[in-house]
Amino acid sequence: MRPRHTAARLGVLLLTGLAGCLPVEEQPSLATGTQPVVNGTDAPGDEATAALVARRTRCTGEPLTLLCSGALIAPDVVLTAAHCLDIFGPEGPYEVFFGPELLPEPRGRFVRVTRAVRHPDYDPKSHAFDAALLRLAMPVSTAPLPLPTPGTLPLPVGTALRAVGFGDTRDPLLPPGRRRQGTLSVQEVSASAFRAGPAPAMSCVGDSGGPVLVNEGAREVLAGITVSGDVACRTEALHVRADALWDTFLQPFLQEPPAPAPPVLPAEALCQAPCTQAADCPSGLTCESLDGGPGRCLLPALQEGNYGTACTEDAACGAGGLCARLEPEGADACRCFTPCTAPAPPREAGGCAGLPGPVLLPALLGWLAVRRRPRLRG
């Protein structure tokens, strides 16, 4: 597995291009790259390594979109790379996956992300402080990765590191989407980042945000996360130091008191019940005002609609309905979605026919993922 730049596969290059990662004064120089853990092996024991995916809309027939990897640092908090949020932005729809295999068929569990925050000093050009925190809708039982004590992790040149991620492997027989690990070696260190080379593994596309671990006495601690590397995923990778994030980013977020749980609108009556803010909406739906009308709860990938009875396939939802995913998992996750307004009938001849039913953004993203592979460790 190549623990390289697992940054948002689709987003980083779609938005920032293939320009190399230019050095800043305080961090090592590095050219941009993207791969998963190359020359690595399966990592069945690294349960705190997560995969960041676009929130799924359909319950059947929708491909998963792997954006990045991530590191669980608290029962309900995942650390990942800031550029992993480039496609949808911090307010976008995300899920986190925990398990040994995401693709082609997931073996594990999904948890919805309720909040995403980028480091305030993040620089997309240099990847300085390329870090983001994700708050999960519920805590998981997996043990978080230990964080180093600030100022106690020297990381001398030659130190052995272990990178973990779900990214590309550069091997057609080992596709991305499987949790893998590989060994790297420290080449250069600064106050906020470190550069590593193959020993013999390397990170790659999809490994961005994944943990890079180092031995601290009898235990492994989170030295940093992968953020970038060379295009071929062969020679070097850049990592943001976890201890450099502690005082101003990790600690304040981890110490935030839990947000109160306000009453939310019933999923069965979203066409009639107006909202004023996202907190009014169930299951992380957003509150949007379309055409100047009252706010309605919806997913960015769907039009306005109600979520009714539980379902397993579109055929159970009648004409104009579909089996949509309200929550990542659970008995009530898949429910029949019925648009508030019936879709326009298709044109009989000529012109551009309208899309029948809800517009599904994930399908478009899946197509883009195949057509355009960015060279960041997304």
C-alpha positions as CSV (number, residue, x, y, z in Angstrom):
1,M,0.0,0.0,0.0
2,R,1.4,3.4,-0.8
3,P,0.8,5.8,2.1
4,R,1.2,8.7,-0.2
5,H,-0.8,11.8,-0.8
6,T,-4.3,10.4,0.0
7,A,-5.8,13.8,-0.2
8,A,-9.1,14.4,-1.7
9,R,-8.7,12.3,-4.8
10,L,-11.2,14.2,-6.9
11,G,-10.9,17.6,-5.3
12,V,-7.3,18.6,-4.8
13,L,-6.3,18.5,-8.5
14,L,-9.7,19.6,-9.8
15,L,-9.4,22.7,-7.8
16,T,-5.6,23.3,-7.3
17,G,-4.1,21.6,-10.4
18,L,-0.9,19.6,-10.6
19,A,1.4,22.3,-9.4
20,G,4.2,21.0,-7.1
21,C,4.1,21.5,-3.4
22,L,6.3,24.5,-2.9
23,P,8.3,24.7,0.3
24,V,7.6,27.4,3.0
25,E,10.3,28.7,5.2
26,E,9.6,26.4,8.1
27,Q,8.9,23.2,6.4
28,P,10.8,20.7,4.1
29,S,10.6,21.1,0.4
30,L,8.6,18.6,-1.6
31,A,7.1,18.0,-5.0
32,T,3.4,17.1,-5.2
33,G,2.3,13.5,-5.6
34,T,-0.5,11.0,-5.0
35,Q,-0.6,7.3,-4.3
36,P,-1.8,4.8,-1.6
37,V,0.7,2.9,0.5
38,V,2.9,1.5,-2.3
39,N,4.9,-1.6,-1.5
40,G,2.9,-2.0,1.6
41,T,0.9,-4.8,3.2
42,D,-2.6,-5.2,4.7
43,A,-3.2,-3.5,8.0
44,P,-5.9,-5.5,9.8
45,G,-5.0,-4.2,13.3
46,D,-5.0,-0.5,12.5
47,E,-8.7,0.0,13.3
48,A,-8.2,3.7,14.1
49,T,-7.3,4.5,10.5
50,A,-10.4,5.7,8.7
51,A,-11.5,6.5,5.2
52,L,-13.3,9.8,4.3
53,V,-16.0,9.3,1.7
54,A,-18.7,11.5,0.1
55,R,-22.0,11.0,1.8
56,R,-24.1,8.4,-0.1
57,T,-27.5,9.4,-1.3
58,R,-28.9,6.2,-2.9
59,C,-29.3,2.9,-1.1
60,T,-28.7,0.9,-4.2
61,G,-26.5,1.2,-7.2
62,E,-24.4,4.2,-6.0
63,P,-20.6,3.8,-6.1
64,L,-18.6,4.9,-3.1
65,T,-16.3,7.9,-3.6
66,L,-13.1,7.6,-1.6
67,L,-11.8,11.1,-0.8
68,C,-9.0,10.5,1.7
69,S,-7.8,8.6,4.7
70,G,-8.0,9.8,8.3
71,A,-6.8,9.1,11.9
72,L,-9.2,8.7,14.9
73,I,-7.8,10.8,17.8
74,A,-10.9,10.7,20.0
75,P,-14.0,8.5,20.1
76,D,-15.9,11.0,18.0
77,V,-13.1,13.0,16.3
78,V,-11.1,12.2,13.1
79,L,-8.0,14.1,12.0
80,T,-7.5,14.3,8.2
81,A,-5.9,16.7,5.7
82,A,-7.5,20.1,5.0
83,H,-7.3,19.6,1.2
84,C,-9.5,16.6,1.6
85,L,-12.4,19.0,1.9
86,D,-11.7,20.9,-1.3
87,I,-14.5,19.3,-3.3
88,F,-17.5,20.0,-1.0
89,G,-15.9,22.5,1.4
90,P,-16.1,22.2,5.2
91,E,-19.9,22.4,5.1
92,G,-20.2,19.5,2.6
93,P,-21.7,16.0,3.1
94,Y,-19.2,13.5,4.5
95,E,-19.1,10.1,6.1
96,V,-16.2,8.2,7.7
97,F,-15.6,4.5,7.2
98,F,-14.0,2.2,9.7
99,G,-13.0,-1.3,8.5
100,P,-10.3,-3.2,6.6
101,E,-11.9,-2.9,3.2
102,L,-14.0,-0.1,1.7
103,L,-13.8,-1.1,-2.0
104,P,-15.1,-2.9,-3.9
105,E,-17.6,-3.9,-1.2
106,P,-17.3,-2.3,2.3
107,R,-16.5,-4.5,5.3
108,G,-17.0,-2.2,8.3
109,R,-19.2,0.6,9.4
110,F,-20.0,4.2,8.3
111,V,-20.5,7.2,10.6
112,R,-21.9,10.5,9.5
113,V,-19.7,13.6,9.9
114,T,-21.6,16.5,11.6
115,R,-18.9,19.1,11.5
116,A,-15.6,19.7,9.6
117,V,-13.0,22.4,10.5
118,R,-9.8,23.3,8.6
119,H,-6.7,24.6,10.4
120,P,-6.8,28.4,10.4
121,D,-3.3,28.6,9.0
122,Y,-3.7,26.1,6.2
123,D,-1.9,27.1,3.0
124,P,-3.1,25.0,0.0
125,K,0.0,25.9,-2.1
126,S,2.7,24.8,0.4
127,H,0.5,22.3,2.4
128,A,1.6,24.1,5.6
129,F,-0.8,23.1,8.4
130,D,-2.8,21.0,5.9
131,A,-5.0,19.5,8.6
132,A,-8.8,19.3,9.3
133,L,-10.9,17.9,12.1
134,L,-14.1,15.9,11.7
135,R,-16.7,15.6,14.4
136,L,-18.7,12.3,14.1
137,A,-22.4,12.0,14.7
138,M,-21.7,9.3,17.4
139,P,-18.6,8.0,19.1
140,V,-17.1,4.7,18.0
141,S,-15.8,1.9,20.2
142,T,-12.4,1.8,18.4
143,A,-9.4,3.0,20.6
144,P,-8.1,6.4,19.3
145,L,-4.5,6.8,18.3
146,P,-2.2,8.1,21.0
147,L,-1.0,11.6,20.5
148,P,2.6,12.6,21.3
149,T,3.4,15.1,24.1
150,P,4.2,18.4,22.5
151,G,7.9,19.1,22.3
152,T,8.9,15.5,23.0
153,L,9.1,14.0,19.5
154,P,12.5,14.9,18.0
155,L,12.1,12.7,14.8
156,P,15.8,12.6,13.9
157,V,16.8,11.8,10.3
158,G,16.6,8.0,9.7
159,T,13.8,7.4,12.1
160,A,11.5,4.6,11.0
161,L,7.9,5.5,10.4
162,R,4.8,3.4,9.6
163,A,2.2,5.0,7.3
164,V,-1.4,3.6,7.0
165,G,-4.1,4.5,4.5
166,F,-6.7,3.4,1.9
167,G,-5.0,4.9,-1.1
168,D,-3.6,3.7,-4.4
169,T,-0.9,1.1,-4.6
170,R,0.3,1.5,-8.2
171,D,-0.4,-2.2,-8.6
172,P,-3.3,-3.2,-10.8
173,L,-3.7,-6.4,-8.8
174,L,-4.0,-4.4,-5.5
175,P,-6.7,-1.7,-6.1
176,P,-7.2,1.2,-3.6
177,G,-9.9,1.1,-1.0
178,R,-8.2,-1.4,1.3
179,R,-6.5,-0.4,4.5
180,R,-2.7,-0.9,4.1
181,Q,0.5,-0.1,5.9
182,G,4.1,0.5,4.9
183,T,7.4,1.7,6.3
184,L,9.1,5.0,5.6
185,S,12.2,6.8,6.9
186,V,12.5,10.4,8.0
187,Q,14.6,12.5,5.6
188,E,14.1,16.1,6.8
189,V,12.3,17.7,9.7
190,S,10.9,21.2,10.6
191,A,8.9,22.6,13.4
192,S,5.6,21.8,11.7
193,A,6.3,19.1,9.2
194,F,8.6,16.3,8.2
195,R,9.6,14.7,4.9
196,A,10.0,10.9,4.5
197,G,11.3,8.5,1.9
198,P,10.6,4.9,1.1
199,A,11.9,2.2,3.4
200,P,10.6,0.5,1.2
201,A,7.0,1.7,1.1
202,M,5.5,5.1,0.0
203,S,2.2,6.8,0.4
204,C,0.1,7.6,-2.6
205,V,-3.3,9.0,-3.9
206,G,-6.0,8.4,-1.3
207,D,-3.5,8.2,1.6
208,S,-3.8,11.9,2.4
209,G,-4.9,12.5,6.0
210,G,-3.9,9.0,7.0
211,P,-1.8,8.4,10.1
212,V,2.0,8.2,10.2
213,L,3.1,6.4,13.3
214,V,6.4,6.3,15.2
215,N,7.6,4.3,18.2
216,E,7.8,6.2,21.5
217,G,9.1,3.8,24.0
218,A,6.9,0.7,24.1
219,R,4.0,2.2,22.1
220,E,3.3,3.9,18.8
221,V,2.1,7.5,18.7
222,L,0.7,9.6,15.9
223,A,3.7,11.5,14.5
224,G,1.6,13.2,11.8
225,I,-0.6,12.8,8.8
226,T,0.2,12.4,5.1
227,V,-0.5,15.5,3.0
228,S,1.5,15.3,-0.2
229,G,4.4,13.7,-2.2
230,D,6.0,13.1,-5.5
231,V,3.8,12.4,-8.5
232,A,5.1,8.9,-9.0
233,C,4.7,8.0,-5.3
234,R,8.3,6.7,-5.3
235,T,10.7,9.1,-3.6
236,E,9.2,11.4,-0.9
237,A,6.1,12.3,1.0
238,L,5.3,15.3,3.2
239,H,3.6,15.0,6.5
240,V,2.1,17.6,9.0
241,R,3.4,17.0,12.5
242,A,0.7,16.1,15.1
243,D,2.5,17.8,17.9
244,A,2.6,21.1,16.0
245,L,-1.2,21.1,15.8
246,W,-1.9,20.5,19.5
247,D,-2.0,23.9,21.2
248,T,-4.0,25.9,18.7
249,F,-6.0,23.3,16.8
250,L,-6.4,19.8,18.4
251,Q,-6.7,20.7,22.0
252,P,-9.3,23.4,21.6
253,F,-11.5,21.2,19.4
254,L,-11.2,18.2,21.7
255,Q,-12.2,20.3,24.7
256,E,-15.3,21.7,23.1
257,P,-18.4,20.8,25.2
258,P,-20.9,18.6,23.3
259,A,-23.5,20.7,21.4
260,P,-27.0,20.5,22.8
261,A,-29.4,18.4,20.8
262,P,-32.3,20.6,19.7
263,P,-35.6,19.2,18.5
264,V,-35.6,18.4,14.8
265,L,-38.3,18.3,12.2
266,P,-39.9,15.0,11.3
267,A,-38.4,13.4,8.2
268,E,-41.9,12.5,7.0
269,A,-43.0,16.1,6.9
270,L,-40.1,18.0,5.4
271,C,-42.2,19.3,2.4
272,Q,-44.6,21.1,4.8
273,A,-42.3,22.0,7.7
274,P,-40.0,25.0,7.1
275,C,-36.6,25.3,8.7
276,T,-34.5,28.3,9.7
277,Q,-31.1,26.6,10.3
278,A,-29.4,23.2,9.8
279,A,-29.9,22.3,13.4
280,D,-33.7,22.1,12.7
281,C,-33.1,19.3,10.2
282,P,-32.8,15.6,10.8
283,S,-29.7,13.5,10.1
284,G,-27.4,16.3,9.1
285,L,-29.6,17.6,6.2
286,T,-29.1,21.3,5.3
287,C,-31.6,24.1,5.5
288,E,-31.9,25.8,2.1
289,S,-34.2,28.5,0.8
290,L,-34.9,27.8,-2.9
291,D,-36.2,30.6,-5.1
292,G,-36.8,32.9,-2.1
293,G,-39.2,30.5,-0.4
294,P,-39.2,29.2,3.1
295,G,-36.2,27.1,4.1
296,R,-36.5,23.4,3.6
297,C,-34.4,20.5,4.9
298,L,-32.6,18.6,2.1
299,L,-29.4,16.8,1.0
300,P,-27.3,18.9,-1.4
301,A,-27.6,16.0,-3.9
302,L,-31.4,15.8,-3.7
303,Q,-34.3,18.2,-4.2
304,E,-36.8,18.9,-1.5
305,G,-38.7,15.8,-0.4
306,N,-40.0,13.7,2.5
307,Y,-38.5,10.5,3.9
308,G,-41.1,7.9,4.5
309,T,-41.1,4.2,5.2
310,A,-38.1,1.9,5.4
311,C,-37.0,0.4,2.1
312,T,-34.3,-1.8,0.5
313,E,-34.8,-0.9,-3.2
314,D,-36.3,1.9,-5.4
315,A,-39.2,-0.4,-6.6
316,A,-40.7,-0.3,-3.0
317,C,-41.1,3.5,-3.2
318,G,-43.7,3.8,-6.0
319,A,-43.7,6.1,-9.0
320,G,-41.4,9.1,-8.6
321,G,-39.8,7.8,-5.4
322,L,-36.5,6.2,-4.6
323,C,-34.8,4.4,-1.8
324,A,-32.6,7.1,-0.3
325,R,-30.1,7.0,2.5
326,L,-31.0,9.2,5.5
327,E,-28.3,7.8,7.8
328,P,-25.2,5.8,7.0
329,E,-26.4,2.6,8.5
330,G,-29.1,1.1,10.8
331,A,-32.6,-0.3,10.4
332,D,-34.0,3.1,9.6
333,A,-31.2,4.3,7.3
334,C,-32.8,3.6,4.0
335,R,-36.2,5.3,3.5
336,C,-38.4,6.1,0.6
337,F,-37.7,9.6,-0.6
338,T,-40.6,11.4,-2.4
339,P,-39.8,14.8,-4.0
340,C,-42.1,17.7,-2.9
341,T,-42.5,18.6,-6.6
342,A,-43.0,16.0,-9.2
343,P,-40.2,16.0,-11.9
344,A,-41.1,17.5,-15.2
345,P,-42.0,14.9,-17.9
346,P,-39.2,14.3,-20.5
347,R,-39.4,16.1,-23.8
348,E,-40.8,14.1,-26.7
349,A,-38.3,15.2,-29.3
350,G,-35.2,17.4,-29.7
351,G,-33.6,19.7,-27.2
352,C,-32.1,18.8,-23.9
353,A,-34.3,16.6,-21.8
354,G,-34.5,17.3,-18.1
355,L,-33.1,14.9,-15.6
356,P,-35.8,12.6,-14.3
357,G,-36.2,12.8,-10.5
358,P,-33.6,13.9,-8.0
359,V,-30.2,15.1,-9.3
360,L,-27.6,12.8,-7.8
361,L,-24.3,14.5,-7.3
362,P,-22.4,11.4,-6.2
363,A,-23.0,9.8,-9.5
364,L,-21.3,12.8,-11.2
365,L,-18.5,12.6,-8.7
366,G,-18.0,8.9,-9.5
367,W,-17.7,9.8,-13.2
368,L,-15.2,12.5,-12.4
369,A,-13.1,10.2,-10.3
370,V,-12.6,7.9,-13.3
371,R,-12.1,10.7,-15.8
372,R,-9.7,12.8,-13.7
373,R,-7.3,11.4,-11.2
374,P,-5.6,14.2,-9.2
375,R,-1.9,14.0,-8.2
376,L,-2.3,14.8,-4.6
377,R,-2.3,12.3,-1.8
378,G,-6.0,12.8,-1.5
